[in-house]
Amino acid sequence: MRNQFVKARNAVAEGIRRYGSNDARTNPKYLDAAQAAWKRFVDNNCTVIAAYNGGSNSAISDREMHCYEGELDRRIRFLRDVANGTGLMEL
């Protein structure tokens, strides 16, 4: 995932070269902040999802990991789309 993030960040930074510094939305700091917020969201959300129905520690851990893997797959696709310039097709 780190590699995809670096590629996406470079693509966002390319916007500064392409559009100039007048459009602050092309600043990669927004992707940095979004990535940090995404990590916090996934940690909290998957914890809630995993614990919701209760069960044994191993069952809760399995549900948490399954949730995290799904979120990670979606995030990698998002970062790949950003890096490839194919747009933000799946939000």
MITI-422215 format. One record per residue: x, y, z of N, C-alpha, C, O in turn; chain; residue in one letter. Coordinates in Angstrom, 3 decimals, always signed. Each point is the difference from the previous one (the first is absolute). Layout:
NODE        nX        nY        nZ       caX       caY       caZ        cX        cY        cZ        oX        oY        oZ  chaine  residu
NODE         X         Y         Z         X         Y         Z         X         Y         Z         X         Y         Z       A       a
...
# end
This chain:
NODE        nX        nY        nZ       caX       caY       caZ        cX        cY        cZ        oX        oY        oZ  chaine  residu
NODE    +0.825    -1.185    +0.000    -0.825    +1.185    +0.000    +0.870    +1.250    +0.000    -0.353    +1.011    -0.607       A       m
NODE    +1.475    -1.084    +1.280    +0.889    +1.170    +0.071    +0.409    +0.468    -1.388    +0.033    +1.199    -0.277       A       r
NODE    +0.279    -2.157    -0.595    +0.400    +0.324    -1.359    -1.132    +0.722    -0.746    +0.245    +0.980    -0.704       A       n
NODE    -1.486    -1.468    +0.861    -1.143    +0.645    -0.648    -0.209    +1.406    +0.552    -0.338    +0.920    -0.745       A       q
NODE    +0.541    -0.756    +2.059    -0.168    +1.325    +0.591    +1.021    +0.978    -0.571    -0.344    +1.136    -0.328       A       f
NODE    +1.582    -1.566    +0.209    +1.053    +0.869    -0.548    -0.337    +0.397    -1.430    +0.150    +1.163    -0.375       A       v
NODE    -0.606    -2.126    -0.427    -0.379    +0.306    -1.376    -1.174    +0.982    -0.048    -0.004    +0.932    -0.804       A       k
NODE    -0.984    -1.146    +1.665    -1.155    +0.900    +0.036    +0.420    +1.396    +0.449    -0.463    +1.000    -0.549       A       a
NODE    +1.331    -0.937    +1.538    +0.458    +1.302    +0.496    +0.758    +0.751    -1.090    -0.166    +1.211    -0.150       A       r
NODE    +0.990    -1.916    -0.604    +0.724    +0.623    -1.111    -0.965    +0.499    -1.066    +0.205    +1.073    -0.567       A       n
NODE    -1.251    -1.838    +0.289    -0.992    +0.427    -0.990    -0.736    +1.256    +0.467    -0.262    +0.901    -0.797       A       a
NODE    -0.069    -0.844    +2.083    -0.657    +1.192    +0.538    +0.947    +1.191    -0.083    -0.412    +1.095    -0.382       A       v
NODE    +1.675    -1.300    +0.736    +0.992    +1.082    -0.055    +0.201    +0.493    -1.430    +0.313    +1.170    -0.221       A       a
NODE    -0.493    -2.059    -0.741    +0.111    +0.389    -1.409    -1.015    +1.102    -0.338    +0.236    +0.825    -0.882       A       e
NODE    -1.338    -0.827    +1.581    -1.015    +1.043    -0.210    +0.544    +1.392    +0.243    -0.410    +0.950    -0.666       A       g
NODE    +1.323    -0.817    +1.605    +0.612    +1.302    +0.271    +0.796    +0.447    -1.219    -0.054    +1.165    -0.394       A       i
NODE    +0.786    -2.087    -0.194    +0.776    +0.355    -1.197    -0.921    +0.280    -1.186    +0.280    +0.872    -0.823       A       r
NODE    -1.359    -1.606    +0.747    -0.913    +0.134    -1.131    -0.890    +1.233    +0.128    -0.201    +0.723    -0.976       A       r
NODE    -0.329    -0.479    +2.167    -0.989    +1.057    +0.185    +0.543    +1.223    +0.734    -0.680    +1.020    +0.112       A       y
NODE    +1.891    -1.129    +0.379    +0.580    +1.117    +0.733    -0.413    -0.015    +1.456    -0.895    -0.743    +0.404       A       g
NODE    +1.547    +1.557    +0.360    -0.260    +0.027    +1.441    -1.256    +0.785    +0.354    -0.347    +0.103    +1.177       A       s
NODE    -0.337    +0.450    -2.167    -1.225    +0.749    +0.276    -1.134    -0.892    +0.475    -0.902    +0.463    +0.699       A       n
NODE    +0.937    -1.734    -1.071    -1.028    -0.936    +0.448    +0.575    -0.839    +1.132    +0.672    -1.004    -0.237       A       d
NODE    -0.938    +1.421    +1.460    +0.568    -0.661    +1.177    -0.500    -1.434    +0.163    +0.595    -0.777    +0.747       A       a
NODE    -1.665    +0.420    -1.425    -0.543    -1.365    +0.132    +0.942    -1.047    -0.574    -0.157    -1.189    +0.276       A       r
NODE    +1.126    +1.610    -1.066    +0.950    -0.945    -0.560    +1.167    -0.268    +0.942    +0.927    -0.726    -0.358       A       t
NODE    -0.959    +1.292    +1.537    +1.069    -0.201    +0.971    -0.104    -1.415    +0.585    -1.058    -0.385    +0.497       A       n
NODE    +2.143    -0.383    -0.554    -0.030    -1.373    +0.526    -0.291    -0.081    +1.494    -0.296    -1.084    +0.503       A       p
NODE    +0.371    +2.186    +0.211    -0.289    -0.046    +1.439    -1.430    -0.479    +0.250    -0.285    -0.587    +1.044       A       k
NODE    -0.611    +0.835    -1.997    -1.381    -0.463    +0.173    -0.090    -1.525    -0.098    -0.773    -0.625    +0.726       A       y
NODE    +1.551    +0.035    -1.607    +0.036    -1.457    -0.070    +0.646    -0.572    +1.256    -0.443    -1.028    +0.512       A       l
NODE    +1.486    +1.687    -0.012    +0.640    -0.443    +1.250    -1.006    -0.004    +1.147    -0.081    -0.966    +0.759       A       d
NODE    -0.684    +2.048    -0.637    -0.995    +0.105    +1.071    -1.108    -1.034    -0.191    -0.474    -0.600    +0.965       A       a
NODE    +0.065    +0.399    -2.220    -1.046    -0.982    -0.279    +0.469    -1.413    +0.346    -0.773    -0.804    +0.520       A       a
NODE    +2.023    +0.510    -0.805    +0.541    -1.331    +0.302    +0.038    -0.236    +1.508    -0.358    -1.079    +0.471       A       q
NODE    +0.788    +2.078    +0.276    +0.037    -0.134    +1.465    -1.411    -0.171    +0.561    -0.221    -0.815    +0.896       A       a
NODE    -0.725    +1.580    -1.419    -1.391    -0.113    +0.449    -0.589    -1.347    -0.392    -0.761    -0.593    +0.765       A       a
NODE    +1.107    +0.108    -1.949    -0.489    -1.314    -0.446    +0.486    -1.086    +0.948    -0.770    -0.884    +0.374       A       w
NODE    +2.036    +0.939    +0.018    +0.540    -1.007    +0.914    -0.754    -0.009    +1.325    -0.340    -1.062    +0.522       A       k
NODE    +0.083    +2.249    +0.019    -0.748    +0.084    +1.268    -1.418    -0.537    -0.176    -0.499    -0.745    +0.844       A       r
NODE    -0.148    +1.128    -1.948    -1.354    -0.467    -0.257    -0.055    -1.522    -0.078    -0.838    -0.630    +0.644       A       f
NODE    +1.726    +0.048    -1.428    -0.014    -1.455    -0.189    +0.244    -0.716    +1.327    -0.688    -0.971    +0.315       A       v
NODE    +1.642    +1.433    +0.449    +0.268    -0.631    +1.298    -1.248    +0.026    +0.883    -0.388    -1.023    +0.564       A       d
NODE    -0.226    +2.174    -0.449    -1.186    +0.135    +0.849    -1.204    -0.742    -0.566    -0.696    -0.706    +0.729       A       n
NODE    +0.452    +0.863    -2.019    -1.160    -0.620    -0.619    +0.079    -1.520    +0.043    -0.985    -0.662    +0.324       A       n
NODE    +2.133    +0.111    -0.642    +0.133    -1.456    +0.010    -0.083    -0.560    +1.415    -0.474    -1.121    +0.186       A       c
NODE    +0.915    +1.862    +0.794    -0.136    -0.438    +1.391    -1.474    -0.097    +0.376    -0.425    -0.973    +0.623       A       t
NODE    -0.346    +1.978    -1.000    -1.439    -0.005    +0.305    -0.703    -1.126    -0.752    -0.794    -0.739    +0.582       A       v
NODE    +1.086    +0.610    -1.872    -0.633    -1.046    -0.804    +0.314    -1.374    +0.561    -0.886    -0.850    +0.088       A       i
NODE    +2.131    +0.619    +0.290    +0.416    -1.306    +0.497    -0.661    -0.346    +1.333    -0.375    -1.150    +0.227       A       a
NODE    +0.234    +2.123    +0.636    -0.512    -0.261    +1.340    -1.521    +0.017    +0.075    -0.569    -0.432    +1.002       A       a
NODE    -0.088    +0.915    -2.024    -1.446    +0.226    +0.051    -0.802    -1.235    +0.395    -0.879    +0.085    +0.858       A       y
NODE    +1.167    -1.214    -1.463    -0.771    -1.206    +0.298    +0.600    -0.849    +1.115    -0.497    -1.086    +0.295       A       n
NODE    +1.556    +1.577    +0.316    +0.609    -0.737    +1.097    +0.666    -1.283    -0.475    +0.324    -0.141    -1.179       A       g
NODE    -0.129    -0.768    +2.081    +0.627    -1.276    -0.335    +1.337    -0.151    +0.681    +0.376    +0.792    +0.864       A       g
NODE    +0.328    -1.817    -1.267    +1.303    -0.274    +0.598    +1.030    +1.007    -0.508    -0.222    +0.689    -0.996       A       s
NODE    +1.334    -0.619    +1.687    +1.072    +0.906    -0.425    +0.469    -0.318    -1.412    +0.273    +0.910    -0.783       A       n
NODE    -0.177    -2.186    +0.453    +0.475    -0.364    -1.340    -1.023    +0.388    -1.067    +0.383    +0.427    -1.090       A       s
NODE    -1.670    -0.568    +1.384    -1.034    +0.393    -0.965    +0.028    +1.503    -0.232    -0.115    +0.460    -1.136       A       a
NODE    +0.268    +0.296    +2.200    +0.068    +1.459    -0.115    +1.251    +0.398    -0.774    -0.052    +0.872    -0.867       A       i
NODE    +1.155    -1.501    +1.174    +1.249    +0.299    -0.721    -0.125    -0.326    -1.488    +0.480    +0.754    -0.846       A       s
NODE    -1.126    -1.878    +0.527    -0.201    -0.374    -1.406    -0.861    +1.027    -0.724    +0.317    +0.390    -1.124       A       d
NODE    -1.406    +0.054    +1.757    -0.866    +1.003    -0.637    +0.732    +1.322    -0.176    -0.162    +0.679    -1.014       A       r
NODE    +0.968    -0.318    +2.006    +0.761    +1.244    -0.105    +0.993    -0.067    -1.161    +0.127    +0.958    -0.763       A       e
NODE    +0.568    -2.070    +0.628    +0.973    -0.160    -1.084    -0.701    -0.012    -1.351    +0.499    +0.598    -0.954       A       m
NODE    -1.629    -1.256    +0.855    -0.763    -0.035    -1.248    -0.431    +1.422    -0.397    +0.100    +0.381    -1.167       A       h
NODE    -0.570    +0.383    +2.129    -0.389    +1.391    -0.244    +1.198    +0.811    -0.485    -0.094    +0.731    -0.986       A       c
NODE    +1.198    -0.865    +1.673    +1.199    +0.760    -0.346    +0.497    -0.361    -1.398    +0.395    +0.882    -0.763       A       y
NODE    -0.412    -2.165    +0.423    +0.450    -0.418    -1.335    -0.873    +0.597    -1.095    +0.504    +0.430    -1.037       A       e
NODE    -1.821    -0.405    +1.268    -0.910    +0.596    -0.979    +0.241    +1.491    -0.170    +0.024    +0.509    -1.121       A       g
NODE    +0.154    +0.185    +2.232    +0.264    +1.443    -0.058    +1.343    +0.269    -0.674    +0.132    +0.951    -0.770       A       e
NODE    +0.848    -1.777    +1.057    +1.323    +0.157    -0.600    -0.066    -0.205    -1.516    +0.616    +0.754    -0.754       A       l
NODE    -1.346    -1.751    +0.313    -0.168    -0.225    -1.440    -0.629    +1.215    -0.678    +0.452    +0.433    -1.059       A       d
NODE    -1.500    +0.113    +1.680    -0.656    +1.187    -0.568    +0.941    +1.195    -0.049    -0.001    +0.752    -0.974       A       r
NODE    +0.799    -0.574    +2.013    +0.924    +1.136    +0.040    +1.087    -0.144    -1.052    +0.381    +0.982    -0.637       A       r
NODE    +0.115    -2.181    +0.453    +1.026    -0.220    -1.023    -0.563    +0.308    -1.381    +0.685    +0.616    -0.816       A       i
NODE    -1.925    -1.034    +0.534    -0.623    +0.318    -1.292    -0.138    +1.509    -0.166    +0.258    +0.529    -1.082       A       r
NODE    -0.662    +0.167    +2.139    -0.126    +1.451    -0.033    +1.345    +0.657    -0.313    +0.089    +0.857    -0.879       A       f
NODE    +0.949    -1.261    +1.597    +1.326    +0.581    -0.218    +0.513    -0.319    -1.401    +0.646    +0.839    -0.628       A       l
NODE    -0.926    -2.034    +0.139    +0.400    -0.368    -1.359    -0.702    +0.894    -1.020    +0.623    +0.449    -0.961       A       r
NODE    -1.915    -0.189    +1.163    -0.748    +0.884    -0.905    +0.583    +1.406    +0.015    +0.128    +0.633    -1.048       A       d
NODE    +0.224    -0.147    +2.225    +0.604    +1.334    +0.101    +1.347    +0.017    -0.732    +0.279    +0.915    -0.775       A       v
NODE    +0.532    -1.907    +1.020    +1.331    -0.069    -0.614    -0.080    -0.109    -1.517    +0.817    +0.581    -0.715       A       a
NODE    -1.800    -1.326    +0.230    -0.155    -0.202    -1.440    -0.731    +1.137    -0.693    -0.050    +0.060    -1.228       A       n
NODE    -0.513    +0.837    +2.017    -0.759    +1.100    -0.587    -1.310    -0.442    -0.605    -0.545    +0.682    -0.869       A       g
NODE    +0.031    -1.813    +1.315    -1.258    -0.505    -0.542    -1.202    +0.550    +0.742    -1.136    -0.372    -0.291       A       t
NODE    +1.375    +1.244    +1.235    -1.105    +0.602    +0.734    -0.305    -0.723    +1.277    +0.582    -1.040    +0.309       A       g
NODE    -1.491    +1.600    +0.418    -0.404    -0.558    +1.281    -1.319    -0.712    -0.205    -1.061    +0.497    +0.379       A       l
NODE    +1.144    -1.668    -0.986    -1.190    -0.713    -0.418    -0.780    -0.595    +1.172    -1.229    -0.051    -0.037       A       m
NODE    +1.922    -0.389    +1.053    -0.675    -0.661    +1.108    +0.296    +0.744    +1.285    +1.118    -0.028    +0.514       A       e
NODE    -2.119    +0.680    -0.018    +0.177    +0.734    +1.254    -0.746    -0.676    +1.117    +0.030    +0.473    +1.137       A       l
# end
